[in-house]
Amino acid sequence: MVIQKVINNNIVSACDDMGREVVVMGRGLGFGVKPGMGMDESKIEKVFRIESGGVGEKFRELLSNIPSEHAEISDDIISYAESALKLKLNQSIYVTLTDHINFAIERWQKGINLENALLWEIRRFYPQEYELGEYAVKLIGERLGIFLPEDEAGFIALHFVNAEYGTDIQDAVRFPNQMRDILDIVEEDLGIVLDEKSLHYERFITHMKFLLQRIYRKELLPNEEEELAQMMQKKYPKEYACSRKIAEYIEKAANCRLSGEEVMYLAIHIRRVTMAEKEEE
């Protein structure tokens, strides 16, 4: 590898053997070296390959201002998410998660704990991402002896929601509340109590997650099944009316317009989950 820029004594920006830009970490790796020089590869401890130029620049700047072990822990958490849980993440997670972990540790050291008002909703609607948050908190405790509160597991989970959906963190924060409000509309409008352990409930939640994802990515379905949507409206008027109420809520919250096809698929999932509840009565 050829050194491009020395970030500090332990971190350098370099080109690997295939000409790709990488950020390399290792004790003493940047000490006494200059751009254009070869690297002592025996000192390499971590290699970060970030394809996005903008993300890479922010990451290098961040690494120059935080302890290297904070970046190492963040990278290990991301690797676990991608390998063990098979999550596909936007590379911005390297910046957002590393920055958050560093800031959370600084808060802990100052005795400052932030309450996560969305903790219950995050656990309920994003269990896989919350599991990652718990894994992160546990890893930080094991490596650094810093035992972050459960609230931090929820905050970390939202960064993974953000990286999965390709949204910003403000949108990720809105998701749990919006999911809760949507379920409230279904229960109140149709006079049922949803069984959170049922397969139909899980499928409904999954559909809503993908719908919110499409909304914030501006990838909503077009109006291509108008006749089928009209048939659904006639056959299942209560479920369709409920889906229309949810659509109105989403349109107001996200400043968008749902197509008739989106409303139809929403009605189908509402029909399935309500039929499951009636079968169990």
C-alpha atoms as one frame of an Amber mdcrd trajectory, in Angstrom:
protein
   0.000   0.000   0.000   1.112   3.549  -0.771   0.454   6.322   1.736  -1.606
   9.246   0.433  -2.125  11.272   3.599  -1.078  10.953   7.232  -4.108  11.601
   9.443  -2.249  11.055  12.732   0.396   8.733  14.178  -1.974   5.769  14.051
  -4.153   6.426  10.975  -3.253   7.032   7.332  -5.125   7.325   4.064  -3.631
   5.073   1.377  -4.102   3.271  -1.933  -4.273  -0.498  -1.856  -2.731  -2.795
  -4.483  -5.808  -2.399  -6.720  -5.673   1.404  -6.605  -8.642   1.746  -4.238
  -8.593   4.420  -1.562  -8.569   3.019   1.963  -8.203   4.298   5.507  -5.709
   2.197   7.479  -5.302   2.038  11.237  -2.411   0.665  13.294  -0.228   1.716
  16.218   2.578   3.994  14.986   1.540   3.509  11.345   1.721   7.218  10.519
   4.755   8.105  12.631   7.698   9.441  10.621   6.198   8.679   7.202   5.166
  10.920   4.298   2.772  10.703   1.321   4.154   8.551  -1.469   6.001   6.218
   0.860   5.231   2.540   1.205   3.498   1.292   4.334   4.808  -1.048   6.997
   2.034  -3.600   6.597   3.071  -5.471   9.736   1.597  -2.564  11.726  -1.828
  -2.713  10.071  -4.672  -3.474  12.500  -7.748  -2.256  10.586  -8.511  -1.402
   6.963 -11.611   0.651   6.088 -12.733   0.550   2.445 -15.307   3.279   1.800
 -16.382   3.713  -1.815 -18.216   7.022  -1.413 -15.774   9.920  -1.695 -17.900
  12.261   0.418 -18.345   9.688   3.179 -14.658   8.822   3.034 -13.603  12.429
   3.558 -15.955  12.854   6.537 -14.733   9.572   8.001 -11.072  10.596   7.741
 -11.856  13.915   9.416 -13.746  12.137  12.189 -10.924   9.638  12.775  -8.431
  12.449  13.238 -10.419  13.743  16.241 -11.456  10.605  18.168  -9.688   7.718
  19.953  -8.869   4.912  17.505 -10.511   2.258  19.710 -13.879   3.974  19.266
 -13.582   3.586  15.477 -12.449  -0.033  15.860 -15.494  -0.893  17.956 -17.822
   0.822  15.484 -16.279  -1.116  12.590 -16.667  -4.412  14.468 -20.346  -3.657
  15.134 -20.945  -2.822  11.452 -19.136  -6.001  10.373 -21.316  -8.035  12.729
 -24.471  -6.412  11.306 -23.447  -7.189   7.729 -22.079 -10.713   8.279 -24.217
 -12.193  11.068 -27.500 -10.361  10.418 -27.023  -9.890   6.633 -28.031  -6.224
   6.711 -27.339  -4.071   3.652 -26.160  -0.730   4.974 -25.449   2.656   3.481
 -21.758   3.434   4.000 -22.708   6.597   5.862 -23.068   4.288   8.885 -19.282
   4.472   9.294 -19.545   8.179  10.032 -22.848   8.329  11.900 -22.332   5.296
  14.145 -18.687   6.078  14.939 -19.548   9.665  15.793 -22.480   8.572  17.955
 -20.467   5.974  19.868 -17.697   8.473  20.532 -20.204  11.066  21.756 -22.077
   8.498  23.886 -18.834   7.499  25.593 -17.969  11.158  26.234 -21.416  11.691
  27.778 -21.005   8.614  29.987 -17.630   9.856  31.198 -19.254  13.155  32.192
 -22.117  11.380  33.974 -24.697  12.512  31.406 -27.432  10.005  30.473 -30.036
  10.788  27.806 -33.479   9.224  28.134 -34.727   7.568  24.951 -38.435   8.373
  24.743 -38.825   5.947  21.803 -37.158   2.955  23.464 -40.352   0.892  23.750
 -41.361   1.570  20.141 -37.863   0.771  18.843 -37.847  -2.576  20.667 -41.335
  -3.319  19.351 -40.965  -2.368  15.687 -37.238  -2.783  15.036 -36.197  -5.851
  17.079 -33.267  -6.776  14.832 -31.802  -3.283  14.926 -32.386  -3.139  18.683
 -30.481  -6.413  19.019 -27.586  -4.659  17.281 -27.864  -1.815  19.774 -27.644
  -4.305  22.629 -24.664  -5.997  20.966 -22.939  -2.608  20.627 -23.529  -1.667
  24.272 -22.227  -5.058  25.404 -19.124  -4.803  23.193 -18.305  -1.311  24.460
 -18.607  -2.601  28.029 -16.338  -5.584  27.366 -13.679  -3.617  25.461 -13.597
  -0.332  27.344 -15.236  -1.000  30.698 -17.832   1.649  29.831 -21.345   0.411
  30.565 -23.836   2.481  28.594 -27.520   2.423  29.604 -30.254   0.567  27.718
 -31.407   3.855  26.200 -28.200   3.932  24.143 -29.049   0.562  22.586 -32.176
   2.255  21.206 -30.261   5.260  19.885 -27.725   2.988  18.171 -30.573   0.931
  16.672 -31.932   4.053  14.956 -28.594   4.603  13.210 -28.958   1.144  11.656
 -32.562   1.891  10.641 -31.230   5.038   8.986 -28.443   3.146   7.173 -30.841
   0.420   5.969 -33.471   2.809   4.637 -31.095   5.380   3.162 -32.772   8.193
   5.084 -31.374  10.723   7.541 -31.484  10.248  11.304 -34.413  12.673  11.715
 -36.547  10.422   9.499 -35.396   7.307  11.362 -36.542   8.904  14.614 -40.014
   9.448  13.124 -40.483   5.803  12.038 -41.298   4.247  15.459 -43.915   6.894
  16.266 -45.460   6.575  12.821 -45.634   2.780  13.122 -47.375   3.106  16.493
 -49.864   5.657  15.148 -50.695   3.449  12.164 -51.414   0.445  14.388 -53.588
   2.650  16.598 -55.618   3.657  13.531 -56.189  -0.001  12.588 -57.263  -1.034
  16.100 -59.516   1.979  16.702 -61.085   2.038  13.245 -61.845  -1.690  13.104
 -62.437  -2.270  16.824 -59.842  -5.010  17.265 -56.733  -5.702  19.324 -53.858
  -6.915  17.186 -51.936 -10.020  18.228 -48.284  -8.967  18.104 -47.191 -12.617
  18.103 -49.127 -13.606  14.993 -47.569 -14.138  11.568 -50.077 -11.782   9.909
 -49.120  -9.020  12.355 -45.441  -9.545  11.518 -46.213  -9.390   7.795 -48.240
  -6.197   8.280 -45.364  -4.572  10.180 -42.934  -5.640   7.447 -45.198  -4.143
   4.778 -45.427  -0.856   6.695 -41.631  -0.726   7.081 -41.141  -1.139   3.337
 -43.879   1.411   2.624 -42.196   4.006   4.844 -38.883   3.130   3.227 -40.301
   3.749  -0.254 -41.861   7.016   0.888 -38.627   8.477   2.215 -36.681   7.212
  -0.791 -39.367   8.646  -3.106 -39.899   5.227  -4.738 -43.669   4.845  -4.363
 -45.625   2.477  -6.591 -47.460   4.045  -9.571 -51.177   3.730 -10.328 -51.128
   0.567 -12.455 -53.804  -1.583 -10.791 -56.749   0.804 -10.738 -59.386  -1.841
 -11.551 -58.085  -4.159  -8.830 -58.064  -1.264  -6.358 -61.720  -0.485  -7.187
 -62.608  -4.155  -6.719 -60.909  -4.202  -3.302 -62.810  -1.080  -2.292 -66.154
  -2.728  -3.161 -65.368  -6.131  -1.671 -63.736  -4.967   1.573 -65.098  -1.447
   2.228 -64.141  -1.340   5.944 -60.552  -2.425   5.357 -60.211  -0.111   2.358
 -61.591   2.837   4.326 -59.095   2.077   7.093 -56.242   1.952   4.578 -57.405
   5.307   3.240 -57.251   6.794   6.751 -53.713   5.476   7.157 -52.797   6.893
   3.749 -54.110  10.314   4.775 -52.081  10.155   7.981 -48.910   9.203   6.072
 -49.473  11.833   3.390 -49.748  14.539   6.024 -46.786  13.262   8.061 -44.446
  12.713   5.120 -45.742  15.407   2.734 -46.362  12.919  -0.082 -49.175  11.374
  -2.093 -49.878   7.621  -2.019 -51.109   6.016  -5.212 -54.291   3.951  -5.378
 -52.067   0.878  -5.742 -50.290   1.629  -2.449 -53.665   2.072  -0.715 -54.877
  -1.213  -2.226 -51.891  -3.250  -1.000 -52.270  -1.650   2.412 -55.941  -2.710
   2.448 -54.955  -6.282   1.562 -52.586  -6.488   4.533 -55.208  -4.949   6.828
 -57.731  -7.550   5.614 -55.282 -10.365   6.374 -54.384  -9.169   9.838 -58.023
  -8.476  10.814 -59.203 -11.862   9.490 -56.524 -13.532  11.606 -57.824 -11.730
  14.693 -61.449 -12.799  13.959 -60.411 -16.436  13.461 -58.881 -16.483  16.943
 -61.982 -15.059  18.689
